[in-house]
């Protein structure tokens, strides 16, 4: 039996200026949910938190575009995002928002603590200024030509074409997103986090201690950043939307969104602990706690360099155990673009495919961009649903349930004397939980879900080889009891091990087969999982027809034409 541990699991805070799409799900939310569910099923103490990221320049930009206020924007999208997660079945213990009082207090305390410790440096710098709007331009208020790939539409902090992290002053032919005018340079004072002071810490902690533990894509990106030499990074901005810098002489300035957003994990934990009436501190300050961040690759630098430096500077907090960042998911051969509406929005999917959350979870997990960018296509989604969920998992479950109802009036038949082949089969069946669990613990979610489906394949093969529907008509009909008992045991194991991946399906299986909940490590042939009677079954999955897929493709093409 494994030692029970405490885990704090976080998913990247979704930005509240638009809904959730499948790229977000594949990158940060489904992997975290699988991991969290598995750990809870294994009896660990888990706190799984997230929340809406509601500050930064993009929110007022969106508000201006829609002719409304920033508050109305965040209220609108926070609700859409939160409801989508609930309806999809992401099992957050707490979903918060960075506009909350507890977050403002927590982020302000962080700043004041580090400022009192003289961690920050204050300096004047030239910043882009829109004279016509009488406003300093935050990074997202500036766009221009990327100096690295020459894409004309890069933001002041990042090029979405090549993925490079930028400084607004690096843009070629910069223009203000407020007025369209060319900005000028104007001096302003800001507080900076001197990342260069943390280089030796990061080299020891990350490059040495984490070298063989973290994914190669994460390690490679961080190593490159550190080797290039780290520079001070501004943590405040001239902006009227966000958390005001909580010291004198900082009027009109707010905490930079990248500084306050990761602290949102801590404030969300505080919110959860307050509701549960427990202490939040062990989840962030006990060295025995495992801290795991689930993110996309565009957030690696924040979670592996900047946030750990902030936590280290505080001296009170644990550092991440792992940051299993995923690469990007493309859509029908093109990069997902929210501005061009080239995306599959979660709330729309849930409307178009009701009660089919698990089909999308499965498709995105089997095709997860774990080590390289991957492509989602509607045809592949249809194939995985029809050829795997329906034809393999659903088919096996249905056959076992129907035959049990037909032959034994839904009562579980007793098992007879097993031959060597059957004993080997039973041993193999009960080896699956460990194999699946080992893969999940290594963050190999594609591998783990494929192992789960392999168990259903094994069940189908067993039924096909034994042919109980023929055997029941012979003098050896008593043998059918053993065949069906073994098949029902496979259903029981499937009902438990599919929960991290297919939670809705797991609930259905538990109901049909009266499956008893046991801890993951306790799933064994010596501990009965199913009771002595099963319930009437219904089909677990439905086939997706060609016309449904054609409709979705038409919808995508129409949206891209409207936005070109």
Secondary structure, 3 states (H helix, E strand, C coil): CCCCCEEEEEECCCECCCCCEHHHHHHHHHHHHHHHHHHHHCCCEEEEEEEEECCCHHHHHHHHHHCCCHHHHHHHHHHHHHHHHHHHCCCCCEEEECCCHHHHHHHHHHHHHHHHCCCEEEEEEEEEEECCCCEECCHHHEEEECCCCCCEEEECCECCCCCCECCHHHCEEEEECCCCCCCEEEEEEEEEEEHHHHHHHHHHHHHHHCCCCCCHHHHHHHHHHHHHCCCEEECEEECCCCCECCCCCCCCEEECHHHHHHHHHHHHHHHHHHHHCCCCCHHHHCCCCEEEEECEHHHHHHHHHHHHHHHHHHCCCCCCCECCCECCEEECCECCECCCCECCEHHHHHHHCCCCHHHHHHHHHHCCCCCCCEEECHHHHHHHHHHHHHHHHHHHHHHHHHHHHHHHCCECCCCCCCCHHHHHHHHHHCCHHHHHHHHHHCCCHHHHHHHHHHHHHHHHHHHHHHCHHHHCCCCCCCHHHHHHHHHHHHHHHHHHHCCCCCHHHHHHHHHHCCECCCCHHHCCCCCCCECCECCCCCCCCCCCCHHHHHHHHHHHHHHHHHHC
